[in-house]
Amino acid sequence: MKKLIRGIVEFRSKLRPEYAETFARLALGQNPDTLFIACSDSRVVPNLFASTDPGDLFVIRNVGNLISPCGADGVSLGDVSEAAAIEYSVLSLGISNIVVCGHSECAAMKELIATSAGVDMPMFKTWLYNGYPSLARMDAATWIDQKLAPHNRLSQANVLQQLEHLKSYPSVKRLMDAGKLSFHGWWFDIAHAEVFAYEEELGFVLIDETEAQRIIQRMNRKNP
């Protein structure tokens, strides 16, 4: 907590003048183009590894970067908070990209694999229900690197499963079917501070200069 307080003072003296114009503009409204869904894990810092500025991302963070799917009636089967953020981002903010970003050494994924998951944490255990379908996806995936630890393989499979949950939202599906919404599966390797993007049939590929150009070219073809 002391670090936070000192950080505020440092921000006021060193960075606030630099960002004064940016925040004055953002005070009039926000216009992010990306909904970024990440884990609450303190080691995962999207604004750092993606070099984003204030106003670039609309962010949902929770344990395990999980999203409750919608039922047949179009209503979320889980937490309304995530559902509200998704609905607001696509309908009010008009975002055009959704990123689900998992990460290595995720405690939620470790708990999903463990037989004693959430024994002393009933709310945590209930929330993990949204990740159980990822176990089956992991077992069926042929693209997953088997050299990864089981919880890291599950973390990668979970990214794709949560993207599927997102597509069950009527507002998301409408925009997806109209070609107005793109989906991206990312995975952050904490130990090496590297970000990987999912490519169909290839699995997760390191986002270096080559992969970055591939992603951008694909986006340009979709939205020339």
Backbone hydrogen bonds, N-H to C=O, Kabsch-Sander energy under -0.5 kcal/mol:
donor,donor_aa,acceptor,acceptor_aa,energy
5,I,1,M,-2.0
6,R,2,K,-2.5
7,G,3,K,-2.2
8,I,4,L,-2.0
9,V,5,I,-1.7
10,E,6,R,-2.3
11,F,7,G,-2.7
12,R,8,I,-2.5
13,S,9,V,-1.9
14,K,10,E,-2.8
15,L,10,E,-0.7
15,L,11,F,-1.1
16,R,11,F,-3.5
19,Y,15,L,-1.7
20,A,16,R,-0.8
20,A,17,P,-0.6
23,F,19,Y,-2.6
24,A,20,A,-1.9
25,R,21,E,-1.9
26,L,22,T,-2.4
27,A,23,F,-1.7
28,L,25,R,-1.5
29,G,26,L,-1.5
33,D,56,D,-0.8
34,T,56,D,-0.8
35,L,97,N,-2.8
36,F,34,T,-0.6
36,F,58,F,-2.9
37,I,35,L,-0.6
37,I,99,V,-3.4
38,A,36,F,-0.6
38,A,60,I,-2.6
39,C,101,C,-0.6
40,S,62,N,-1.2
44,V,41,D,-1.7
45,V,43,R,-0.7
48,L,45,V,-1.5
49,F,45,V,-2.0
50,A,46,P,-2.3
51,S,48,L,-0.7
52,T,47,N,-0.7
56,D,53,D,-2.0
58,F,34,T,-2.6
59,V,57,L,-0.6
60,I,36,F,-2.4
62,N,38,A,-1.6
65,N,62,N,-1.8
70,C,165,H,-0.5
71,G,75,V,-2.6
74,G,71,G,-2.1
77,L,69,P,-2.9
83,A,79,D,-1.3
84,A,80,V,-2.9
85,A,81,S,-2.1
86,I,82,E,-2.4
87,E,83,A,-2.6
88,Y,84,A,-2.7
89,S,85,A,-2.2
90,V,86,I,-2.1
91,L,87,E,-2.3
92,S,88,Y,-2.0
93,L,88,Y,-1.9
95,I,89,S,-2.2
96,S,33,D,-1.6
97,N,33,D,-1.4
98,I,182,S,-2.5
99,V,35,L,-2.9
100,V,184,H,-2.4
101,C,37,I,-3.2
101,C,99,V,-0.6
102,G,100,V,-0.6
102,G,186,W,-2.3
104,S,188,F,-2.4
106,C,103,H,-0.6
110,K,106,C,-1.9
111,E,107,A,-2.2
112,L,108,A,-1.8
113,I,109,M,-1.5
114,A,110,K,-1.9
117,A,114,A,-1.1
119,V,116,S,-1.7
121,M,118,G,-0.8
125,K,121,M,-2.6
126,T,122,P,-2.1
127,W,123,M,-2.2
128,L,124,F,-2.0
129,Y,126,T,-1.1
130,N,127,W,-1.7
131,G,128,L,-2.6
132,Y,128,L,-0.6
132,Y,129,Y,-1.0
134,S,131,G,-1.3
135,L,131,G,-0.5
135,L,132,Y,-1.5
136,A,132,Y,-0.7
137,R,133,P,-1.7
138,M,134,S,-2.4
139,D,135,L,-1.8
140,A,136,A,-1.5
141,A,137,R,-1.3
146,Q,144,I,-0.7
148,L,145,D,-1.8
152,N,149,A,-0.9
153,R,149,A,-2.3
154,L,150,P,-2.5
155,S,151,H,-1.7
156,Q,152,N,-1.8
157,A,153,R,-2.2
158,N,154,L,-2.6
159,V,155,S,-1.2
160,L,156,Q,-1.1
161,Q,157,A,-2.0
162,Q,158,N,-2.5
163,L,159,V,-1.5
164,E,160,L,-1.7
165,H,161,Q,-2.0
166,L,162,Q,-2.1
167,K,163,L,-1.6
168,S,165,H,-1.4
169,Y,166,L,-1.9
173,K,169,Y,-2.9
174,R,170,P,-2.4
175,L,171,S,-1.4
176,M,172,V,-2.5
177,D,173,K,-3.0
178,A,174,R,-1.4
179,G,176,M,-1.6
180,K,175,L,-2.9
181,L,175,L,-0.6
182,S,96,S,-2.3
184,H,98,I,-2.5
186,W,100,V,-2.7
186,W,184,H,-0.6
187,W,196,F,-2.2
188,F,102,G,-2.4
189,D,187,W,-0.6
189,D,194,E,-3.1
190,I,188,F,-0.9
193,A,189,D,-1.1
193,A,190,I,-0.6
194,E,189,D,-1.4
196,F,187,W,-2.7
197,A,205,V,-3.1
198,Y,185,G,-2.8
199,E,203,G,-3.1
202,L,199,E,-2.0
203,G,199,E,-2.3
205,V,197,A,-3.3
205,V,203,G,-0.6
207,I,195,V,-2.8
208,D,206,L,-1.7
212,A,208,D,-2.6
213,Q,209,E,-2.0
214,R,210,T,-1.8
215,I,211,E,-2.3
216,I,212,A,-2.5
217,Q,213,Q,-2.7
218,R,214,R,-2.0
219,M,215,I,-2.0
220,N,216,I,-2.4
221,R,217,Q,-2.0
222,K,218,R,-1.4
223,N,219,M,-2.5
